[in-house]
Amino acid sequence: MPLGLRPHFLGDWWIIVTNVGNIAENENPECFVLTPGEVKRGTVQDEGAPQAFWLPWDYYSKERFKDWDRIGRGDAAVRNSVRVSGGE
């Protein structure tokens, strides 16, 4: 997956979706869930000019990154932040 010349590893989660354009009617795209730190650790740089960065398929396509449960329930984080701030 190309990341450009100066990648920024922002966000809470990176969702990589593959095989969107090449799937049959009864198939689904493949989705991979990574943290920005995991993306950064797997990033490699081209050796030739202009030295673009990219995330190799063999890094992010591992079975452990297919687990959507890594994200958890989004509403749980919101409830906890409201409690901490005294909003409930």
Secondary structure, DSSP 4 states (H G I P E B T S, - for coil): -EEESS----SS-EEEEE-STT--TT---EEEEE-HHHHHHH-EE-SSTT--EE--HHHHTSGGGG-GGGT--HHHHHHHHHHHHT--
